[in-house]
Amino acid sequence: MLQYARNLLAAHVYRVLGFPRRNSARLYAGCHGLRIATLHDSATLLLPGFTRLLDWCEEHFEHGSADDAAALVRGAFVPGKRDKLLFTFDDGHDNNILAAQLLAERGWQAVFFIVPSYLNRSIDEYCEFHRTQGVEAVPFGQKNVDQPVHGLSDEQVRAMVAMGHVAAGHNYAHRDLGLLSDRAELEYEIGRALDDLSALTGQPCTHFAWGNGTPRHLSDAAIAYLYERGVTVYSSVRGMNVPGTTPTLLLRDSVGLPPLFPEVWTRLLLLGGVDHRYLEARENLARRGGRLPAGMRR
């Protein structure tokens, strides 16, 4: 409740001070780009809040896509008359199918970053699977023992792809890629995730988000391996992706939904109202992974 009140107050202060407009001018020279939103769990309890968020997003953004994200990295991104917005979901919880259906009904494409070893399993079963491989996996998503989480099924993933969404890779055992530099470890965490999803969907898996998403959770060896695999790579560092300006390791905004977070706070985040607070992390990514090539800007 205290954090809710803090976010509510900060949202009103930043909005009154005009930070969305100021950050657009200062950080992106007023250019339009691609904003990428990150969510995790999409339980039924949160869907009314997600529906209201979609209504608002329709008024403020153009629909973004995985192709837009890949085009940024190639220098071929075509800006819209407004900023574009792409929804992404991390981990692959089975209730993501609800969000996938809602988004598809409204014509939005989303990218689902899935831990393939979590598919068809509970968290306990996922951890036990990795123990049989000699790996100690990192559990995630289990906030309440009375509300156990479960991975998507293979059939649900295929259904999401059939809806027009993209199944993308996430760390195979959700271990910290900032601590891994050994080739075999990187192939287990990154390569196996990409290969398993490709086999499941029958399509190349060309998008990957590393677990935790901050610069310290990605080693230089992991960056090199990801570039070697030729995938579009997503962080969890806040900001809008603009040609020639922001990192090639794409920026994503982690957002929360009511009733846990104020709607006005979520909207402020998506409008870039707190982007100025993440300059150091963005510069770290740009220094280590390069900047997006300069393409069309509007």
Secondary structure as UniProt FT lines:
FT   HELIX           2..16
FT   TURN            17..18
FT   HELIX           19..28
FT   TURN            29..30
FT   STRAND          34..39
FT   HELIX           44..46
FT   HELIX           47..60
FT   STRAND          62..63
FT   HELIX           66..74
FT   STRAND          84..91
FT   TURN            94..95
FT   HELIX           96..105
FT   TURN            106..107
FT   STRAND          110..114
FT   HELIX           116..118
FT   TURN            119..120
FT   HELIX           123..132
FT   TURN            133..134
FT   TURN            145..146
FT   STRAND          150..151
FT   HELIX           154..162
FT   TURN            163..164
FT   STRAND          166..170
FT   TURN            178..179
FT   HELIX           183..186
FT   HELIX           187..191
FT   HELIX           192..201
FT   STRAND          207..209
FT   HELIX           215..217
FT   HELIX           220..229
FT   STRAND          232..234
FT   STRAND          240..241
FT   TURN            243..245
FT   STRAND          253..254
FT   TURN            258..260
FT   HELIX           263..270
FT   TURN            271..274
FT   HELIX           275..278
FT   HELIX           279..289
//
